[in-house]
Amino acid sequence: MQLFSYYFNLHIFLSIILAPLVETYIMIRLLKLRKYVNLSNMQLCFISAIFWGALHAIKGYSAILPVVWLFFWLSKSTIDWGGEKSVSFLLPWSIHGIYNSLIFVIFDIKY
């Protein structure tokens, strides 16, 4: 088996580049709803984290806690840097990509 096969490269692209891109875009859109709800920023970050943790529970229950922790901080960074449009997208996307790359290295590479 060749280490860098087509499917291996596709998996890297999907899990490290595309998934964080799409999830960050959706997260930012959901966080923009804060204009319409009467919640503090911390409450909104916590709700966002629980939402993403529940979605990632499909992978298994062991993924819930790390994902809740990650998305709490991604949501917080998005809200805190919300004035800068490019930073409020690039910062959580890059953190998410780095997190996914670490998870990929730890769990997905088979020796």
N, CA, C and O atoms as a GROMACS GRO file, in nm:
protein
  444
    1MET      N    1   0.084  -0.118   0.000
    1MET     CA    2   0.000   0.000   0.000
    1MET      C    3   0.089   0.125   0.000
    1MET      O    4   0.182   0.139   0.080
    2GLN      N    5   0.057   0.211  -0.088
    2GLN     CA    6   0.132   0.334  -0.100
    2GLN      C    7   0.082   0.435   0.004
    2GLN      O    8  -0.039   0.454   0.019
    3LEU      N    9   0.174   0.499   0.076
    3LEU     CA   10   0.136   0.588   0.185
    3LEU      C   11   0.052   0.705   0.137
    3LEU      O   12  -0.049   0.738   0.199
    4PHE      N   13   0.092   0.767   0.030
    4PHE     CA   14   0.019   0.884  -0.019
    4PHE      C   15  -0.065   0.849  -0.140
    4PHE      O   16  -0.042   0.899  -0.250
    5SER      N   17  -0.161   0.762  -0.119
    5SER     CA   18  -0.252   0.725  -0.226
    5SER      C   19  -0.354   0.836  -0.247
    5SER      O   20  -0.361   0.933  -0.172
    6TYR      N   21  -0.433   0.819  -0.351
    6TYR     CA   22  -0.536   0.918  -0.383
    6TYR      C   23  -0.635   0.933  -0.268
    6TYR      O   24  -0.670   1.045  -0.232
    7TYR      N   25  -0.680   0.823  -0.211
    7TYR     CA   26  -0.780   0.829  -0.104
    7TYR      C   27  -0.722   0.888   0.024
    7TYR      O   28  -0.792   0.956   0.098
    8PHE      N   29  -0.596   0.863   0.049
    8PHE     CA   30  -0.529   0.920   0.165
    8PHE      C   31  -0.523   1.072   0.150
    8PHE      O   32  -0.554   1.144   0.245
    9ASN      N   33  -0.484   1.119   0.034
    9ASN     CA   34  -0.477   1.264   0.009
    9ASN      C   35  -0.615   1.327   0.015
    9ASN      O   36  -0.630   1.438   0.066
   10LEU      N   37  -0.716   1.257  -0.038
   10LEU     CA   38  -0.853   1.308  -0.033
   10LEU      C   39  -0.900   1.319   0.112
   10LEU      O   40  -0.965   1.416   0.149
   11HIS      N   41  -0.868   1.219   0.192
   11HIS     CA   42  -0.906   1.220   0.334
   11HIS      C   43  -0.838   1.336   0.406
   11HIS      O   44  -0.901   1.402   0.489
   12ILE      N   45  -0.713   1.361   0.376
   12ILE     CA   46  -0.642   1.474   0.437
   12ILE      C   47  -0.710   1.605   0.397
   12ILE      O   48  -0.735   1.691   0.482
   13PHE      N   49  -0.740   1.620   0.269
   13PHE     CA   50  -0.803   1.742   0.220
   13PHE      C   51  -0.940   1.764   0.286
   13PHE      O   52  -0.972   1.874   0.331
   14LEU      N   53  -1.020   1.658   0.292
   14LEU     CA   54  -1.155   1.670   0.348
   14LEU      C   55  -1.152   1.700   0.498
   14LEU      O   56  -1.228   1.784   0.546
   15SER      N   57  -1.066   1.631   0.572
   15SER     CA   58  -1.069   1.646   0.717
   15SER      C   59  -0.991   1.766   0.769
   15SER      O   60  -1.020   1.816   0.878
   16ILE      N   61  -0.893   1.813   0.695
   16ILE     CA   62  -0.810   1.922   0.745
   16ILE      C   63  -0.842   2.056   0.678
   16ILE      O   64  -0.826   2.161   0.740
   17ILE      N   65  -0.887   2.054   0.555
   17ILE     CA   66  -0.914   2.179   0.482
   17ILE      C   67  -1.064   2.203   0.467
   17ILE      O   68  -1.116   2.304   0.515
   18LEU      N   69  -1.134   2.112   0.402
   18LEU     CA   70  -1.273   2.138   0.364
   18LEU      C   71  -1.370   2.134   0.483
   18LEU      O   72  -1.455   2.222   0.495
   19ALA      N   73  -1.360   2.034   0.569
   19ALA     CA   74  -1.453   2.024   0.683
   19ALA      C   75  -1.441   2.146   0.775
   19ALA      O   76  -1.544   2.204   0.811
   20PRO      N   77  -1.320   2.188   0.814
   20PRO     CA   78  -1.313   2.310   0.896
   20PRO      C   79  -1.365   2.434   0.824
   20PRO      O   80  -1.424   2.522   0.887
   21LEU      N   81  -1.345   2.441   0.694
   21LEU     CA   82  -1.394   2.554   0.616
   21LEU      C   83  -1.546   2.561   0.621
   21LEU      O   84  -1.604   2.667   0.649
   22VAL      N   85  -1.611   2.449   0.594
   22VAL     CA   86  -1.758   2.445   0.593
   22VAL      C   87  -1.813   2.465   0.734
   22VAL      O   88  -1.908   2.541   0.753
   23GLU      N   89  -1.755   2.399   0.832
   23GLU     CA   90  -1.805   2.410   0.969
   23GLU      C   91  -1.784   2.551   1.025
   23GLU      O   92  -1.869   2.601   1.098
   24THR      N   93  -1.675   2.615   0.991
   24THR     CA   94  -1.651   2.752   1.036
   24THR      C   95  -1.751   2.847   0.971
   24THR      O   96  -1.802   2.938   1.037
   25TYR      N   97  -1.779   2.827   0.844
   25TYR     CA   98  -1.877   2.910   0.775
   25TYR      C   99  -2.015   2.897   0.841
   25TYR      O  100  -2.082   2.997   0.867
   26ILE      N  101  -2.056   2.773   0.868
   26ILE     CA  102  -2.186   2.750   0.932
   26ILE      C  103  -2.188   2.807   1.072
   26ILE      O  104  -2.287   2.868   1.114
   27MET      N  105  -2.078   2.789   1.147
   27MET     CA  106  -2.071   2.841   1.283
   27MET      C  107  -2.085   2.993   1.284
   27MET      O  108  -2.157   3.048   1.368
   28ILE      N  109  -2.019   3.061   1.193
   28ILE     CA  110  -2.028   3.207   1.188
   28ILE      C  111  -2.170   3.251   1.156
   28ILE      O  112  -2.222   3.346   1.214
   29ARG      N  113  -2.234   3.181   1.063
   29ARG     CA  114  -2.373   3.214   1.030
   29ARG      C  115  -2.466   3.193   1.149
   29ARG      O  116  -2.554   3.275   1.174
   30LEU      N  117  -2.445   3.085   1.224
   30LEU     CA  118  -2.528   3.060   1.342
   30LEU      C  119  -2.501   3.163   1.452
   30LEU      O  120  -2.594   3.204   1.521
   31LEU      N  121  -2.378   3.203   1.467
   31LEU     CA  122  -2.344   3.302   1.570
   31LEU      C  123  -2.398   3.440   1.536
   31LEU      O  124  -2.414   3.524   1.625
   32LYS      N  125  -2.424   3.466   1.410
   32LYS     CA  126  -2.482   3.595   1.372
   32LYS      C  127  -2.626   3.607   1.420
   32LYS      O  128  -2.684   3.716   1.419
   33LEU      N  129  -2.684   3.495   1.461
   33LEU     CA  130  -2.820   3.499   1.515
   33LEU      C  131  -2.825   3.565   1.652
   33LEU      O  132  -2.934   3.586   1.706
   34ARG      N  133  -2.710   3.599   1.709
   34ARG     CA  134  -2.708   3.660   1.841
   34ARG      C  135  -2.779   3.796   1.842
   34ARG      O  136  -2.817   3.846   1.948
   35LYS      N  137  -2.796   3.854   1.725
   35LYS     CA  138  -2.869   3.980   1.716
   35LYS      C  139  -3.016   3.961   1.752
   35LYS      O  140  -3.083   4.054   1.798
   36TYR      N  141  -3.065   3.839   1.731
   36TYR     CA  142  -3.208   3.812   1.746
   36TYR      C  143  -3.244   3.740   1.876
   36TYR      O  144  -3.362   3.722   1.905
   37VAL      N  145  -3.145   3.699   1.953
   37VAL     CA  146  -3.174   3.629   2.078
   37VAL      C  147  -3.119   3.710   2.195
   37VAL      O  148  -3.025   3.788   2.180
   38ASN      N  149  -3.178   3.690   2.310
   38ASN     CA  150  -3.138   3.764   2.428
   38ASN      C  151  -3.046   3.675   2.513
   38ASN      O  152  -3.085   3.632   2.622
   39LEU      N  153  -2.926   3.647   2.463
   39LEU     CA  154  -2.829   3.565   2.533
   39LEU      C  155  -2.696   3.640   2.541
   39LEU      O  156  -2.663   3.720   2.454
   40SER      N  157  -2.622   3.613   2.647
   40SER     CA  158  -2.488   3.671   2.656
   40SER      C  159  -2.396   3.598   2.558
   40SER      O  160  -2.429   3.490   2.508
   41ASN      N  161  -2.281   3.656   2.533
   41ASN     CA  162  -2.185   3.592   2.442
   41ASN      C  163  -2.139   3.457   2.495
   41ASN      O  164  -2.122   3.363   2.418
   42MET      N  165  -2.118   3.446   2.627
   42MET     CA  166  -2.075   3.320   2.686
   42MET      C  167  -2.183   3.213   2.671
   42MET      O  168  -2.152   3.098   2.640
   43GLN      N  169  -2.308   3.249   2.692
   43GLN     CA  170  -2.417   3.153   2.676
   43GLN      C  171  -2.426   3.106   2.531
   43GLN      O  172  -2.447   2.988   2.504
   44LEU      N  173  -2.410   3.199   2.439
   44LEU     CA  174  -2.415   3.164   2.298
   44LEU      C  175  -2.299   3.073   2.259
   44LEU      O  176  -2.317   2.980   2.181
   45CYS      N  177  -2.181   3.100   2.312
   45CYS     CA  178  -2.065   3.014   2.287
   45CYS      C  179  -2.089   2.874   2.341
   45CYS      O  180  -2.056   2.775   2.276
   46PHE      N  181  -2.147   2.865   2.459
   46PHE     CA  182  -2.175   2.736   2.519
   46PHE      C  183  -2.280   2.658   2.438
   46PHE      O  184  -2.264   2.538   2.416
   47ILE      N  185  -2.385   2.725   2.393
   47ILE     CA  186  -2.487   2.660   2.311
   47ILE      C  187  -2.428   2.614   2.178
   47ILE      O  188  -2.458   2.504   2.132
   48SER      N  189  -2.344   2.696   2.118
   48SER     CA  190  -2.277   2.659   1.993
   48SER      C  191  -2.190   2.535   2.014
   48SER      O  192  -2.190   2.444   1.932
   49ALA      N  193  -2.117   2.533   2.125
   49ALA     CA  194  -2.028   2.420   2.154
   49ALA      C  195  -2.108   2.292   2.174
   49ALA      O  196  -2.069   2.187   2.125
   50ILE      N  197  -2.219   2.300   2.247
   50ILE     CA  198  -2.304   2.183   2.268
   50ILE      C  199  -2.362   2.134   2.135
   50ILE      O  200  -2.368   2.014   2.110
   51PHE      N  201  -2.404   2.227   2.051
   51PHE     CA  202  -2.459   2.192   1.920
   51PHE      C  203  -2.356   2.115   1.836
   51PHE      O  204  -2.387   2.010   1.779
   52TRP      N  205  -2.234   2.168   1.828
   52TRP     CA  206  -2.130   2.103   1.748
   52TRP      C  207  -2.085   1.973   1.812
   52TRP      O  208  -2.051   1.878   1.742
   53GLY      N  209  -2.083   1.968   1.945
   53GLY     CA  210  -2.050   1.843   2.013
   53GLY      C  211  -2.151   1.734   1.982
   53GLY      O  212  -2.115   1.618   1.960
   54ALA      N  213  -2.280   1.771   1.979
   54ALA     CA  214  -2.384   1.674   1.946
   54ALA      C  215  -2.371   1.626   1.801
   54ALA      O  216  -2.392   1.508   1.773
   55LEU      N  217  -2.337   1.716   1.711
   55LEU     CA  218  -2.319   1.676   1.571
   55LEU      C  219  -2.199   1.583   1.554
   55LEU      O  220  -2.203   1.489   1.474
   56HIS      N  221  -2.093   1.608   1.629
   56HIS     CA  222  -1.974   1.524   1.618
   56HIS      C  223  -1.986   1.395   1.698
   56HIS      O  224  -1.898   1.309   1.691
   57ALA      N  225  -2.094   1.381   1.774
   57ALA     CA  226  -2.115   1.257   1.849
   57ALA      C  227  -2.140   1.139   1.756
   57ALA      O  228  -2.136   1.023   1.799
   58ILE      N  229  -2.166   1.168   1.629
   58ILE     CA  230  -2.183   1.062   1.530
   58ILE      C  231  -2.057   0.977   1.522
   58ILE      O  232  -2.064   0.856   1.499
   59LYS      N  233  -1.942   1.040   1.542
   59LYS     CA  234  -1.814   0.969   1.537
   59LYS      C  235  -1.795   0.880   1.659
   59LYS      O  236  -1.715   0.786   1.657
   60GLY      N  237  -1.866   0.909   1.764
   60GLY     CA  238  -1.854   0.834   1.888
   60GLY      C  239  -1.861   0.928   2.006
   60GLY      O  240  -1.831   1.047   1.994
   61TYR      N  241  -1.900   0.874   2.118
   61TYR     CA  242  -1.918   0.958   2.236
   61TYR      C  243  -1.787   1.014   2.288
   61TYR      O  244  -1.786   1.116   2.357
   62SER      N  245  -1.677   0.950   2.256
   62SER     CA  246  -1.548   1.002   2.304
   62SER      C  247  -1.510   1.133   2.235
   62SER      O  248  -1.421   1.203   2.281
   63ALA      N  249  -1.577   1.165   2.125
   63ALA     CA  250  -1.546   1.289   2.053
   63ALA      C  251  -1.621   1.409   2.109
   63ALA      O  252  -1.590   1.523   2.073
   64ILE      N  253  -1.719   1.387   2.195
   64ILE     CA  254  -1.805   1.497   2.239
   64ILE      C  255  -1.728   1.601   2.320
   64ILE      O  256  -1.731   1.719   2.288
   65LEU      N  257  -1.660   1.558   2.424
   65LEU     CA  258  -1.593   1.653   2.513
   65LEU      C  259  -1.485   1.736   2.444
   65LEU      O  260  -1.484   1.858   2.461
   66PRO      N  261  -1.395   1.675   2.368
   66PRO     CA  262  -1.296   1.759   2.299
   66PRO      C  263  -1.358   1.855   2.198
   66PRO      O  264  -1.310   1.966   2.181
   67VAL      N  265  -1.464   1.811   2.132
   67VAL     CA  266  -1.529   1.898   2.032
   67VAL      C  267  -1.603   2.012   2.101
   67VAL      O  268  -1.601   2.125   2.052
   68VAL      N  269  -1.667   1.984   2.214
   68VAL     CA  270  -1.734   2.091   2.288
   68VAL      C  271  -1.631   2.195   2.332
   68VAL      O  272  -1.653   2.315   2.318
   69TRP      N  273  -1.520   2.148   2.385
   69TRP     CA  274  -1.413   2.239   2.429
   69TRP      C  275  -1.361   2.321   2.310
   69TRP      O  276  -1.347   2.443   2.318
   70LEU      N  277  -1.333   2.252   2.198
   70LEU     CA  278  -1.280   2.320   2.080
   70LEU      C  279  -1.378   2.424   2.029
   70LEU      O  280  -1.340   2.539   2.005
   71PHE      N  281  -1.504   2.387   2.011
   71PHE     CA  282  -1.600   2.480   1.952
   71PHE      C  283  -1.640   2.592   2.047
   71PHE      O  284  -1.684   2.698   2.003
   72PHE      N  285  -1.626   2.570   2.177
   72PHE     CA  286  -1.648   2.682   2.269
   72PHE      C  287  -1.546   2.792   2.239
   72PHE      O  288  -1.581   2.909   2.227
   73TRP      N  289  -1.420   2.753   2.226
   73TRP     CA  290  -1.315   2.852   2.201
   73TRP      C  291  -1.320   2.905   2.058
   73TRP      O  292  -1.286   3.021   2.035
   74LEU      N  293  -1.362   2.824   1.963
   74LEU     CA  294  -1.378   2.875   1.826
   74LEU      C  295  -1.490   2.978   1.822
   74LEU      O  296  -1.478   3.082   1.757
   75SER      N  297  -1.601   2.949   1.891
   75SER     CA  298  -1.713   3.044   1.895
   75SER      C  299  -1.672   3.172   1.967
   75SER      O  300  -1.706   3.282   1.923
   76LYS      N  301  -1.599   3.157   2.076
   76LYS     CA  302  -1.553   3.274   2.151
   76LYS      C  303  -1.460   3.360   2.067
   76LYS      O  304  -1.471   3.483   2.067
   77SER      N  305  -1.368   3.297   1.995
   77SER     CA  306  -1.276   3.374   1.911
   77SER      C  307  -1.351   3.441   1.797
   77SER      O  308  -1.317   3.553   1.757
   78THR      N  309  -1.453   3.376   1.743
   78THR     CA  310  -1.532   3.435   1.635
   78THR      C  311  -1.607   3.557   1.685
   78THR      O  312  -1.611   3.660   1.617
   79ILE      N  313  -1.668   3.547   1.803
   79ILE     CA  314  -1.742   3.661   1.858
   79ILE      C  315  -1.646   3.774   1.897
   79ILE      O  316  -1.673   3.890   1.869
   80ASP      N  317  -1.536   3.739   1.962
   80ASP     CA  318  -1.442   3.842   2.007
   80ASP      C  319  -1.375   3.916   1.891
   80ASP      O  320  -1.348   4.035   1.901
   81TRP      N  321  -1.348   3.846   1.781
   81TRP     CA  322  -1.283   3.908   1.666
   81TRP      C  323  -1.384   3.942   1.557
   81TRP      O  324  -1.347   3.958   1.440
   82GLY      N  325  -1.511   3.952   1.594
   82GLY     CA  326  -1.618   3.973   1.496
   82GLY      C  327  -1.607   4.101   1.416
   82GLY      O  328  -1.662   4.108   1.306
   83GLY      N  329  -1.538   4.202   1.467
   83GLY     CA  330  -1.526   4.327   1.393
   83GLY      C  331  -1.440   4.313   1.269
   83GLY      O  332  -1.463   4.380   1.168
   84GLU      N  333  -1.341   4.228   1.277
   84GLU     CA  334  -1.253   4.204   1.162
   84GLU      C  335  -1.305   4.083   1.085
   84GLU      O  336  -1.293   3.970   1.131
   85LYS      N  337  -1.363   4.107   0.970
   85LYS     CA  338  -1.427   3.999   0.895
   85LYS      C  339  -1.331   3.887   0.858
   85LYS      O  340  -1.363   3.770   0.876
   86SER      N  341  -1.214   3.921   0.806
   86SER     CA  342  -1.121   3.818   0.763
   86SER      C  343  -1.063   3.744   0.883
   86SER      O  344  -1.045   3.622   0.877
   87VAL      N  345  -1.034   3.814   0.991
   87VAL     CA  346  -0.977   3.750   1.110
   87VAL      C  347  -1.080   3.662   1.177
   87VAL      O  348  -1.046   3.553   1.225
   88SER      N  349  -1.206   3.706   1.182
   88SER     CA  350  -1.309   3.627   1.248
   88SER      C  351  -1.339   3.499   1.172
   88SER      O  352  -1.400   3.408   1.229
   89PHE      N  353  -1.299   3.489   1.047
   89PHE     CA  354  -1.313   3.363   0.973
   89PHE      C  355  -1.183   3.284   0.973
   89PHE      O  356  -1.184   3.164   0.998
   90LEU      N  357  -1.072   3.350   0.946
   90LEU     CA  358  -0.944   3.279   0.934
   90LEU      C  359  -0.894   3.222   1.066
   90LEU      O  360  -0.834   3.114   1.069
   91LEU      N  361  -0.917   3.293   1.174
   91LEU     CA  362  -0.868   3.245   1.304
   91LEU      C  363  -0.934   3.114   1.345
   91LEU      O  364  -0.862   3.018   1.372
   92PRO      N  365  -1.068   3.104   1.350
   92PRO     CA  366  -1.126   2.974   1.388
   92PRO      C  367  -1.101   2.866   1.284
   92PRO      O  368  -1.085   2.749   1.319
   93TRP      N  369  -1.096   2.903   1.157
   93TRP     CA  370  -1.072   2.803   1.053
   93TRP      C  371  -0.932   2.744   1.068
   93TRP      O  372  -0.914   2.623   1.057
   94SER      N  373  -0.833   2.828   1.092
   94SER     CA  374  -0.697   2.777   1.105
   94SER      C  375  -0.680   2.695   1.234
   94SER      O  376  -0.614   2.591   1.232
   95ILE      N  377  -0.740   2.739   1.344
   95ILE     CA  378  -0.733   2.661   1.468
   95ILE      C  379  -0.801   2.525   1.448
   95ILE      O  380  -0.748   2.423   1.491
   96HIS      N  381  -0.915   2.526   1.384
   96HIS     CA  382  -0.988   2.402   1.357
   96HIS      C  383  -0.908   2.308   1.267
   96HIS      O  384  -0.904   2.188   1.290
   97GLY      N  385  -0.844   2.364   1.166
   97GLY     CA  386  -0.760   2.284   1.077
   97GLY      C  387  -0.640   2.223   1.149
   97GLY      O  388  -0.605   2.107   1.125
   98ILE      N  389  -0.578   2.300   1.237
   98ILE     CA  390  -0.465   2.248   1.314
   98ILE      C  391  -0.513   2.138   1.408
   98ILE      O  392  -0.448   2.034   1.420
   99TYR      N  393  -0.626   2.160   1.473
   99TYR     CA  394  -0.683   2.057   1.562
   99TYR      C  395  -0.712   1.928   1.484
   99TYR      O  396  -0.677   1.819   1.528
  100ASN      N  397  -0.777   1.943   1.369
  100ASN     CA  398  -0.809   1.824   1.288
  100ASN      C  399  -0.683   1.755   1.239
  100ASN      O  400  -0.680   1.632   1.229
  101SER      N  401  -0.579   1.831   1.207
  101SER     CA  402  -0.455   1.767   1.162
  101SER      C  403  -0.390   1.688   1.275
  101SER      O  404  -0.336   1.580   1.251
  102LEU      N  405  -0.396   1.740   1.397
  102LEU     CA  406  -0.343   1.664   1.512
  102LEU      C  407  -0.424   1.536   1.535
  102LEU      O  408  -0.367   1.430   1.559
  103ILE      N  409  -0.556   1.548   1.528
  103ILE     CA  410  -0.641   1.430   1.544
  103ILE      C  411  -0.614   1.331   1.432
  103ILE      O  412  -0.610   1.210   1.456
  104PHE      N  413  -0.594   1.381   1.312
  104PHE     CA  414  -0.565   1.293   1.198
  104PHE      C  415  -0.434   1.218   1.220
  104PHE      O  416  -0.427   1.097   1.196
  105VAL      N  417  -0.333   1.287   1.265
  105VAL     CA  418  -0.202   1.224   1.287
  105VAL      C  419  -0.212   1.120   1.400
  105VAL      O  420  -0.155   1.012   1.390
  106ILE      N  421  -0.284   1.155   1.505
  106ILE     CA  422  -0.291   1.065   1.621
  106ILE      C  423  -0.375   0.941   1.591
  106ILE      O  424  -0.336   0.829   1.626
  107PHE      N  425  -0.491   0.958   1.527
  107PHE     CA  426  -0.586   0.849   1.517
  107PHE      C  427  -0.601   0.787   1.379
  107PHE      O  428  -0.633   0.668   1.369
  108ASP      N  429  -0.579   0.862   1.273
  108ASP     CA  430  -0.613   0.812   1.140
  108ASP      C  431  -0.498   0.748   1.063
  108ASP      O  432  -0.523   0.668   0.972
  109ILE      N  433  -0.377   0.780   1.096
  109ILE     CA  434  -0.264   0.719   1.023
  109ILE      C  435  -0.238   0.581   1.080
  109ILE      O  436  -0.209   0.566   1.199
  110LYS      N  437  -0.248   0.482   0.997
  110LYS     CA  438  -0.227   0.344   1.039
  110LYS      C  439  -0.083   0.305   1.007
  110LYS      O  440  -0.033   0.331   0.898
  111TYR      N  441  -0.018   0.244   1.103
  111TYR     CA  442   0.121   0.203   1.082
  111TYR      C  443   0.126   0.063   1.027
  111TYR      O  444   0.235   0.010   1.003
   0.00000   0.00000   0.00000
